Amino acid sequence: MKQSVIKILPILTVIFLQACSHQPTAHLPTSLVSASALPASNPGLDHFIAWVPTEVAQTATVAEAMVHISLQHAREQVSEELCEGQPIARGVVVEKHGPVAVRNPASMGATPAWYYRISQRPGLQGCGTESAKSTYRALESRLPAWISVTPGRTGISHTADLEISH
């Protein structure tokens, strides 16, 4: 029964996202935040940074859902392919920023997007013959191009103590 639910869940997710994406066009705020005005991130934390194009997600809620679904799907793929199904993520989320309507950086085309950053204590684990570094690369390669992964630098103290539960 559990296997059936696991196989059906991605299908239902795609149907839900397609339904959301076919809603009437949402209006973005008239003034988009510049990428340079976004708050700095703590270099001691892992960051999952999304610049979701507005043509992919018309609302902040859809953008946030797409990021979480994409991350979970990529984690599951890496877990199955490299780690024999063992969980790869052990970091605790300490901060979320966004989604915020922005004009992404010029290097990305300066187009309207939803900026969403999830920051967590470092905790992506390697497994078997895989190092944590190769696990981060494997995870990022399975994410949409508009999501990047920035591992935290070791030896940096964590100033954020707030834990966010889901």
N, CA and C atoms as a LAMMPS dump frame, in Angstrom:
ITEM: TIMESTEP
0
ITEM: NUMBER OF ATOMS
498
ITEM: BOX BOUNDS ff ff ff
-5.0000000000000000e+02 5.0000000000000000e+02
-5.0000000000000000e+02 5.0000000000000000e+02
-5.0000000000000000e+02 5.0000000000000000e+02
ITEM: ATOMS id mol type element x y z
1 1 1 N 0.828 -1.19 0
2 1 2 C 0 0 0
3 1 3 C 0.878 1.262 0
4 2 1 N 1.916 1.288 0.874
5 2 2 C 2.786 2.455 0.966
6 2 3 C 3.481 2.717 -0.367
7 3 1 N 3.928 1.663 -1.05
8 3 2 C 4.585 1.818 -2.346
9 3 3 C 3.634 2.447 -3.36
10 4 1 N 2.351 2.055 -3.331
11 4 2 C 1.367 2.623 -4.265
12 4 3 C 1.198 4.111 -4.028
13 5 1 N 1.132 4.493 -2.768
14 5 2 C 0.973 5.911 -2.43
15 5 3 C 2.208 6.688 -2.877
16 6 1 N 3.394 6.114 -2.662
17 6 2 C 4.632 6.78 -3.051
18 6 3 C 4.689 6.972 -4.56
19 7 1 N 4.182 6.027 -5.327
20 7 2 C 4.208 6.13 -6.783
21 7 3 C 3.142 7.087 -7.296
22 8 1 N 2.037 7.196 -6.608
23 8 2 C 0.939 8.063 -7.046
24 8 3 C 1.186 9.513 -6.662
25 9 1 N 1.881 9.753 -5.547
26 9 2 C 2.107 11.109 -5.051
27 9 3 C 2.734 12.034 -6.088
28 10 1 N 3.811 11.631 -6.809
29 10 2 C 4.371 12.54 -7.822
30 10 3 C 3.375 12.873 -8.934
31 11 1 N 2.541 11.915 -9.296
32 11 2 C 1.54 12.157 -10.346
33 11 3 C 0.534 13.192 -9.87
34 12 1 N 0.058 13.034 -8.639
35 12 2 C -0.896 14.001 -8.094
36 12 3 C -0.265 15.382 -7.954
37 13 1 N 0.997 15.422 -7.586
38 13 2 C 1.712 16.691 -7.466
39 13 3 C 1.761 17.409 -8.803
40 14 1 N 2.092 16.682 -9.865
41 14 2 C 2.159 17.29 -11.205
42 14 3 C 0.789 17.813 -11.615
43 15 1 N -0.249 17.034 -11.361
44 15 2 C -1.609 17.472 -11.71
45 15 3 C -1.958 18.748 -10.942
46 16 1 N -1.637 18.782 -9.639
47 16 2 C -1.913 19.958 -8.82
48 16 3 C -1.177 21.18 -9.345
49 17 1 N 0.114 21.005 -9.642
50 17 2 C 0.893 22.143 -10.13
51 17 3 C 0.406 22.628 -11.48
52 18 1 N -0.013 21.696 -12.354
53 18 2 C -0.552 22.11 -13.649
54 18 3 C -1.841 22.897 -13.461
55 19 1 N -2.679 22.453 -12.543
56 19 2 C -3.924 23.177 -12.274
57 19 3 C -3.627 24.573 -11.753
58 20 1 N -2.641 24.672 -10.863
59 20 2 C -2.265 25.984 -10.323
60 20 3 C -1.693 26.884 -11.41
61 21 1 N -0.915 26.306 -12.303
62 21 2 C -0.27 27.126 -13.325
63 21 3 C -1.241 27.584 -14.403
64 22 1 N -2.419 27 -14.475
65 22 2 C -3.405 27.394 -15.474
66 22 3 C -4.465 28.33 -14.903
67 23 1 N -4.193 28.869 -13.731
68 23 2 C -5.081 29.858 -13.143
69 23 3 C -4.915 31.164 -13.919
70 24 1 N -5.893 32.062 -13.82
71 24 2 C -5.723 33.357 -14.481
72 24 3 C -4.417 34.003 -14.038
73 25 1 N -3.819 34.741 -14.935
74 25 2 C -2.53 35.357 -14.66
75 25 3 C -2.607 36.234 -13.42
76 26 1 N -1.712 35.988 -12.505
77 26 2 C -1.634 36.79 -11.291
78 26 3 C -0.854 38.059 -11.607
79 27 1 N -1.146 39.082 -10.885
80 27 2 C -0.441 40.341 -11.089
81 27 3 C 0.676 40.452 -10.072
82 28 1 N 1.893 40.595 -10.566
83 28 2 C 3.024 40.808 -9.683
84 28 3 C 2.957 42.227 -9.146
85 29 1 N 3.559 42.456 -7.992
86 29 2 C 3.618 43.831 -7.496
87 29 3 C 4.259 44.728 -8.553
88 30 1 N 3.812 45.967 -8.602
89 30 2 C 4.324 46.88 -9.625
90 30 3 C 5.807 47.174 -9.457
91 31 1 N 6.299 47.142 -8.238
92 31 2 C 7.731 47.377 -8.042
93 31 3 C 8.387 46.071 -7.59
94 32 1 N 9.269 45.57 -8.427
95 32 2 C 9.99 44.352 -8.1
96 32 3 C 11.236 44.714 -7.305
97 33 1 N 11.573 43.882 -6.339
98 33 2 C 12.773 44.08 -5.532
99 33 3 C 13.984 43.747 -6.391
100 34 1 N 15.011 44.539 -6.293
101 34 2 C 16.251 44.262 -7.002
102 34 3 C 16.995 43.149 -6.281
103 35 1 N 17.65 42.286 -7.037
104 35 2 C 18.415 41.196 -6.432
105 35 3 C 19.464 41.732 -5.467
106 36 1 N 20.006 42.908 -5.732
107 36 2 C 21.029 43.476 -4.853
108 36 3 C 20.447 43.933 -3.511
109 37 1 N 19.132 44.073 -3.414
110 37 2 C 18.504 44.517 -2.172
111 37 3 C 18.106 43.36 -1.257
112 38 1 N 18.342 42.133 -1.683
113 38 2 C 17.977 40.983 -0.867
114 38 3 C 18.943 40.861 0.312
115 39 1 N 18.449 40.353 1.455
116 39 2 C 19.324 40.255 2.625
117 39 3 C 20.469 39.27 2.397
118 40 1 N 21.594 39.561 3.029
119 40 2 C 22.764 38.682 2.923
120 40 3 C 22.466 37.352 3.599
121 41 1 N 23.187 36.34 3.177
122 41 2 C 23.003 35.02 3.767
123 41 3 C 24.204 34.675 4.644
124 42 1 N 23.978 33.854 5.639
125 42 2 C 25.023 33.412 6.557
126 42 3 C 25.89 32.37 5.843
127 43 1 N 27.188 32.624 5.673
128 43 2 C 28.035 31.68 4.941
129 43 3 C 28.243 30.347 5.651
130 44 1 N 27.852 30.244 6.911
131 44 2 C 27.988 28.991 7.644
132 44 3 C 26.813 28.055 7.472
133 45 1 N 25.799 28.483 6.721
134 45 2 C 24.617 27.658 6.506
135 45 3 C 24.566 27.154 5.068
136 46 1 N 23.892 26.032 4.86
137 46 2 C 23.589 25.565 3.509
138 46 3 C 22.428 26.413 2.993
139 47 1 N 22.485 26.776 1.71
140 47 2 C 21.398 27.57 1.13
141 47 3 C 20.879 26.9 -0.131
142 48 1 N 19.573 26.821 -0.212
143 48 2 C 18.887 26.372 -1.413
144 48 3 C 18.2 27.623 -1.94
145 49 1 N 18.721 28.146 -3.046
146 49 2 C 18.272 29.444 -3.557
147 49 3 C 17.537 29.246 -4.864
148 50 1 N 16.299 29.721 -4.893
149 50 2 C 15.477 29.584 -6.092
150 50 3 C 15.153 30.958 -6.663
151 51 1 N 15.227 31.039 -7.97
152 51 2 C 14.792 32.209 -8.731
153 51 3 C 13.727 31.674 -9.687
154 52 1 N 12.536 31.444 -9.175
155 52 2 C 11.478 30.797 -9.952
156 52 3 C 10.914 31.807 -10.945
157 53 1 N 11.044 31.551 -12.255
158 53 2 C 10.495 32.485 -13.248
159 53 3 C 8.986 32.649 -13.057
160 54 1 N 8.499 33.872 -13.229
161 54 2 C 7.066 34.109 -13.039
162 54 3 C 6.213 33.404 -14.087
163 55 1 N 6.802 33.049 -15.237
164 55 2 C 6.01 32.297 -16.209
165 55 3 C 5.879 30.825 -15.801
166 56 1 N 6.704 30.382 -14.852
167 56 2 C 6.613 29.009 -14.326
168 56 3 C 5.665 28.976 -13.124
169 57 1 N 5.696 30.009 -12.303
170 57 2 C 4.839 30.095 -11.121
171 57 3 C 4.276 31.505 -11.041
172 58 1 N 2.988 31.629 -11.227
173 58 2 C 2.378 32.953 -11.256
174 58 3 C 2.165 33.566 -9.877
175 59 1 N 2.216 32.745 -8.831
176 59 2 C 2.015 33.277 -7.483
177 59 3 C 3.15 32.818 -6.561
178 60 1 N 3.298 33.532 -5.456
179 60 2 C 4.326 33.176 -4.468
180 60 3 C 4.059 31.792 -3.882
181 61 1 N 2.805 31.472 -3.654
182 61 2 C 2.452 30.176 -3.071
183 61 3 C 2.845 29.033 -3.994
184 62 1 N 2.582 29.173 -5.28
185 62 2 C 2.955 28.137 -6.241
186 62 3 C 4.474 28.029 -6.332
187 63 1 N 5.166 29.169 -6.321
188 63 2 C 6.638 29.153 -6.375
189 63 3 C 7.204 28.405 -5.176
190 64 1 N 6.699 28.694 -3.998
191 64 2 C 7.181 28.019 -2.783
192 64 3 C 6.931 26.511 -2.867
193 65 1 N 5.75 26.129 -3.292
194 65 2 C 5.422 24.703 -3.416
195 65 3 C 6.343 24.018 -4.423
196 66 1 N 6.59 24.674 -5.542
197 66 2 C 7.455 24.078 -6.567
198 66 3 C 8.87 23.859 -6.049
199 67 1 N 9.373 24.789 -5.26
200 67 2 C 10.723 24.653 -4.709
201 67 3 C 10.779 23.458 -3.753
202 68 1 N 9.819 23.379 -2.831
203 68 2 C 9.829 22.282 -1.865
204 68 3 C 9.65 20.923 -2.548
205 69 1 N 8.776 20.853 -3.52
206 69 2 C 8.564 19.592 -4.245
207 69 3 C 9.812 19.211 -5.021
208 70 1 N 10.434 20.182 -5.684
209 70 2 C 11.657 19.91 -6.451
210 70 3 C 12.779 19.422 -5.547
211 71 1 N 12.951 20.069 -4.387
212 71 2 C 13.996 19.656 -3.452
213 71 3 C 13.747 18.242 -2.927
214 72 1 N 12.51 17.969 -2.556
215 72 2 C 12.201 16.643 -2.02
216 72 3 C 12.414 15.563 -3.08
217 73 1 N 11.983 15.835 -4.287
218 73 2 C 12.157 14.861 -5.368
219 73 3 C 13.642 14.61 -5.645
220 74 1 N 14.444 15.666 -5.679
221 74 2 C 15.881 15.514 -5.918
222 74 3 C 16.543 14.738 -4.782
223 75 1 N 16.155 15.032 -3.538
224 75 2 C 16.712 14.292 -2.4
225 75 3 C 16.388 12.802 -2.504
226 76 1 N 15.155 12.502 -2.87
227 76 2 C 14.761 11.096 -3.013
228 76 3 C 15.546 10.405 -4.123
229 77 1 N 15.742 11.092 -5.238
230 77 2 C 16.516 10.512 -6.333
231 77 3 C 17.945 10.211 -5.906
232 78 1 N 18.605 11.177 -5.269
233 78 2 C 19.99 10.983 -4.833
234 78 3 C 20.05 9.863 -3.799
235 79 1 N 19.099 9.847 -2.882
236 79 2 C 19.056 8.805 -1.862
237 79 3 C 18.967 7.417 -2.501
238 80 1 N 18.079 7.263 -3.463
239 80 2 C 17.906 5.962 -4.122
240 80 3 C 19.096 5.589 -4.995
241 81 1 N 19.588 6.54 -5.78
242 81 2 C 20.636 6.249 -6.754
243 81 3 C 22.021 6.081 -6.133
244 82 1 N 22.322 6.856 -5.088
245 82 2 C 23.674 6.839 -4.53
246 82 3 C 23.775 6.221 -3.136
247 83 1 N 22.674 6.195 -2.42
248 83 2 C 22.76 5.856 -0.996
249 83 3 C 21.853 4.701 -0.579
250 84 1 N 21.452 3.879 -1.513
251 84 2 C 20.619 2.719 -1.215
252 84 3 C 19.394 3.072 -0.374
253 85 1 N 18.811 4.226 -0.636
254 85 2 C 17.594 4.643 0.048
255 85 3 C 17.794 5.305 1.396
256 86 1 N 19.038 5.45 1.85
257 86 2 C 19.293 6.113 3.132
258 86 3 C 19.052 7.613 2.982
259 87 1 N 18.477 8.257 3.991
260 87 2 C 18.27 9.706 3.918
261 87 3 C 19.603 10.436 3.761
262 88 1 N 19.601 11.49 2.965
263 88 2 C 20.838 12.255 2.751
264 88 3 C 20.82 13.598 3.454
265 89 1 N 19.65 14.089 3.857
266 89 2 C 19.55 15.424 4.457
267 89 3 C 19.298 15.31 5.952
268 90 1 N 20.153 15.961 6.727
269 90 2 C 19.987 15.963 8.181
270 90 3 C 20.037 17.372 8.757
271 91 1 N 20.167 18.376 7.909
272 91 2 C 20.255 19.75 8.378
273 91 3 C 18.909 20.254 8.866
274 92 1 N 18.944 21.158 9.817
275 92 2 C 17.739 21.764 10.37
276 92 3 C 17.547 23.134 9.724
277 93 1 N 16.353 23.391 9.187
278 93 2 C 16.057 24.693 8.585
279 93 3 C 16.042 25.745 9.687
280 94 1 N 16.808 26.815 9.478
281 94 2 C 16.869 27.88 10.475
282 94 3 C 16.338 29.206 9.94
283 95 1 N 16.167 29.306 8.631
284 95 2 C 15.685 30.56 8.063
285 95 3 C 15.093 30.312 6.685
286 96 1 N 14.04 31.041 6.401
287 96 2 C 13.47 31.074 5.054
288 96 3 C 13.296 32.54 4.688
289 97 1 N 13.577 32.868 3.448
290 97 2 C 13.362 34.235 2.99
291 97 3 C 12.572 34.182 1.687
292 98 1 N 11.396 34.782 1.682
293 98 2 C 10.575 34.819 0.489
294 98 3 C 9.433 33.834 0.566
295 99 1 N 8.838 33.585 -0.575
296 99 2 C 9.115 34.126 -1.897
297 99 3 C 8.816 35.625 -1.991
298 100 1 N 9.717 36.302 -2.689
299 100 2 C 9.624 37.738 -2.914
300 100 3 C 9.68 37.979 -4.412
301 101 1 N 8.801 38.839 -4.914
302 101 2 C 8.827 39.196 -6.333
303 101 3 C 10.059 40.051 -6.593
304 102 1 N 10.915 39.589 -7.484
305 102 2 C 12.18 40.268 -7.758
306 102 3 C 12.437 40.351 -9.254
307 103 1 N 13.404 41.145 -9.577
308 103 2 C 14 41.103 -10.909
309 103 3 C 15.316 40.383 -10.673
310 104 1 N 15.463 39.199 -11.265
311 104 2 C 16.662 38.418 -10.976
312 104 3 C 17.91 39.123 -11.517
313 105 1 N 19.098 38.652 -11.121
314 105 2 C 20.333 39.325 -11.53
315 105 3 C 20.482 39.405 -13.048
316 106 1 N 21.243 40.385 -13.497
317 106 2 C 21.476 40.575 -14.934
318 106 3 C 22.05 39.316 -15.569
319 107 1 N 22.878 38.589 -14.818
320 107 2 C 23.47 37.359 -15.356
321 107 3 C 22.416 36.296 -15.661
322 108 1 N 21.215 36.468 -15.091
323 108 2 C 20.117 35.531 -15.331
324 108 3 C 19.049 36.154 -16.23
325 109 1 N 19.32 37.316 -16.777
326 109 2 C 18.395 37.943 -17.704
327 109 3 C 17.596 39.103 -17.159
328 110 1 N 17.731 39.409 -15.874
329 110 2 C 16.998 40.512 -15.232
330 110 3 C 15.499 40.436 -15.503
331 111 1 N 14.945 39.239 -15.446
332 111 2 C 13.521 39.014 -15.69
333 111 3 C 12.781 38.86 -14.364
334 112 1 N 11.467 39.051 -14.361
335 112 2 C 10.687 38.873 -13.129
336 112 3 C 10.747 37.413 -12.654
337 113 1 N 10.922 37.265 -11.353
338 113 2 C 11.008 35.93 -10.765
339 113 3 C 10.577 36.005 -9.302
340 114 1 N 10.422 34.833 -8.706
341 114 2 C 10.178 34.724 -7.275
342 114 3 C 11.475 34.254 -6.634
343 115 1 N 12.026 35.047 -5.735
344 115 2 C 13.235 34.655 -5.004
345 115 3 C 12.794 33.961 -3.733
346 116 1 N 13.361 32.793 -3.491
347 116 2 C 13.034 32.036 -2.289
348 116 3 C 14.297 31.33 -1.824
349 117 1 N 14.721 31.615 -0.589
350 117 2 C 15.931 30.996 -0.041
351 117 3 C 15.579 30.215 1.217
352 118 1 N 16.008 28.964 1.241
353 118 2 C 15.871 28.122 2.424
354 118 3 C 17.288 27.92 2.954
355 119 1 N 17.511 28.283 4.208
356 119 2 C 18.836 28.151 4.817
357 119 3 C 18.741 27.149 5.956
358 120 1 N 19.711 26.251 5.997
359 120 2 C 19.702 25.246 7.052
360 120 3 C 21.108 24.978 7.548
361 121 1 N 21.161 24.423 8.73
362 121 2 C 22.464 24 9.242
363 121 3 C 23.003 22.946 8.291
364 122 1 N 24.302 22.984 8.033
365 122 2 C 24.862 21.973 7.129
366 122 3 C 24.535 20.574 7.63
367 123 1 N 24.199 19.722 6.703
368 123 2 C 23.823 18.385 7.131
369 123 3 C 23.607 17.417 5.99
370 124 1 N 23.961 17.792 4.771
371 124 2 C 23.818 16.86 3.657
372 124 3 C 24.95 15.846 3.783
373 125 1 N 24.602 14.608 3.932
374 125 2 C 25.576 13.563 4.22
375 125 3 C 25.997 12.812 2.963
376 126 1 N 27.233 12.408 2.937
377 126 2 C 27.692 11.48 1.922
378 126 3 C 27.309 10.079 2.376
379 127 1 N 27.449 9.109 1.506
380 127 2 C 27.137 7.739 1.887
381 127 3 C 27.962 6.783 1.03
382 128 1 N 28.276 5.629 1.587
383 128 2 C 29.056 4.653 0.835
384 128 3 C 30.348 5.273 0.347
385 129 1 N 30.542 5.254 -0.962
386 129 2 C 31.758 5.823 -1.551
387 129 3 C 31.575 7.297 -1.907
388 130 1 N 30.403 7.839 -1.679
389 130 2 C 30.123 9.24 -2.024
390 130 3 C 30.507 10.16 -0.873
391 131 1 N 31.202 11.227 -1.19
392 131 2 C 31.52 12.242 -0.186
393 131 3 C 30.353 13.214 -0.089
394 132 1 N 30.336 14.009 0.965
395 132 2 C 29.291 15.028 1.095
396 132 3 C 29.349 15.984 -0.089
397 133 1 N 30.57 16.336 -0.545
398 133 2 C 30.721 17.256 -1.671
399 133 3 C 30.084 16.688 -2.938
400 134 1 N 30.318 15.429 -3.228
401 134 2 C 29.715 14.833 -4.429
402 134 3 C 28.209 14.666 -4.262
403 135 1 N 27.748 14.504 -3.032
404 135 2 C 26.308 14.409 -2.785
405 135 3 C 25.635 15.75 -3.064
406 136 1 N 26.276 16.856 -2.649
407 136 2 C 25.746 18.184 -2.958
408 136 3 C 25.661 18.376 -4.479
409 137 1 N 26.725 17.994 -5.194
410 137 2 C 26.723 18.136 -6.661
411 137 3 C 25.623 17.284 -7.293
412 138 1 N 25.457 16.061 -6.799
413 138 2 C 24.421 15.177 -7.336
414 138 3 C 23.033 15.761 -7.096
415 139 1 N 22.825 16.328 -5.929
416 139 2 C 21.538 16.944 -5.615
417 139 3 C 21.264 18.107 -6.551
418 140 1 N 22.231 19.004 -6.697
419 140 2 C 22.029 20.178 -7.547
420 140 3 C 21.773 19.78 -9
421 141 1 N 22.417 18.719 -9.469
422 141 2 C 22.225 18.301 -10.863
423 141 3 C 20.822 17.767 -11.127
424 142 1 N 20.096 17.427 -10.083
425 142 2 C 18.74 16.903 -10.239
426 142 3 C 17.662 17.957 -9.976
427 143 1 N 18.093 19.175 -9.747
428 143 2 C 17.164 20.286 -9.503
429 143 3 C 16.951 21.079 -10.778
430 144 1 N 15.809 21.79 -10.876
431 144 2 C 15.621 22.684 -12.027
432 144 3 C 16.736 23.726 -12.057
433 145 1 N 17.018 24.255 -13.226
434 145 2 C 18.105 25.227 -13.395
435 145 3 C 17.911 26.473 -12.534
436 146 1 N 16.692 26.769 -12.137
437 146 2 C 16.443 27.981 -11.353
438 146 3 C 16.633 27.771 -9.846
439 147 1 N 17.11 26.583 -9.418
440 147 2 C 17.452 26.346 -8.007
441 147 3 C 18.936 26.017 -7.926
442 148 1 N 19.641 26.708 -7.028
443 148 2 C 21.053 26.404 -6.817
444 148 3 C 21.268 25.985 -5.366
445 149 1 N 22.348 25.271 -5.146
446 149 2 C 22.712 24.8 -3.815
447 149 3 C 24.058 25.418 -3.457
448 150 1 N 24.122 26.069 -2.304
449 150 2 C 25.371 26.632 -1.812
450 150 3 C 25.655 26.018 -0.447
451 151 1 N 26.62 25.085 -0.396
452 151 2 C 26.952 24.478 0.901
453 151 3 C 27.566 25.502 1.842
454 152 1 N 27.289 25.337 3.132
455 152 2 C 27.889 26.208 4.136
456 152 3 C 29.37 25.933 4.258
457 153 1 N 30.11 26.98 4.57
458 153 2 C 31.549 26.822 4.776
459 153 3 C 31.786 26.327 6.196
460 154 1 N 32.613 25.343 6.33
461 154 2 C 32.9 24.802 7.653
462 154 3 C 33.753 25.781 8.438
463 155 1 N 33.633 25.709 9.765
464 155 2 C 34.424 26.571 10.63
465 155 3 C 33.79 27.926 10.864
466 156 1 N 32.594 28.154 10.302
467 156 2 C 31.905 29.434 10.497
468 156 3 C 30.833 29.206 11.554
469 157 1 N 30.75 30.079 12.517
470 157 2 C 29.746 29.897 13.567
471 157 3 C 28.363 30.214 13.029
472 158 1 N 27.396 29.521 13.566
473 158 2 C 26.002 29.712 13.165
474 158 3 C 25.363 30.705 14.115
475 159 1 N 24.926 31.827 13.578
476 159 2 C 24.335 32.841 14.436
477 159 3 C 22.829 32.683 14.568
478 160 1 N 22.212 31.971 13.65
479 160 2 C 20.758 31.808 13.694
480 160 3 C 20.412 30.602 14.564
481 161 1 N 19.609 30.823 15.596
482 161 2 C 19.19 29.731 16.466
483 161 3 C 17.718 29.409 16.298
484 162 1 N 17.027 30.161 15.498
485 162 2 C 15.608 29.95 15.286
486 162 3 C 15.411 28.715 14.425
487 163 1 N 14.601 27.794 14.883
488 163 2 C 14.271 26.615 14.095
489 163 3 C 12.863 26.777 13.583
490 164 1 N 12.676 26.472 12.312
491 164 2 C 11.37 26.568 11.689
492 164 3 C 10.855 25.167 11.476
493 165 1 N 9.687 24.873 11.982
494 165 2 C 9.124 23.533 11.796
495 165 3 C 8.125 23.57 10.662
496 166 1 N 7.958 22.422 10.05
497 166 2 C 7.008 22.304 8.932
498 166 3 C 5.771 21.609 9.391
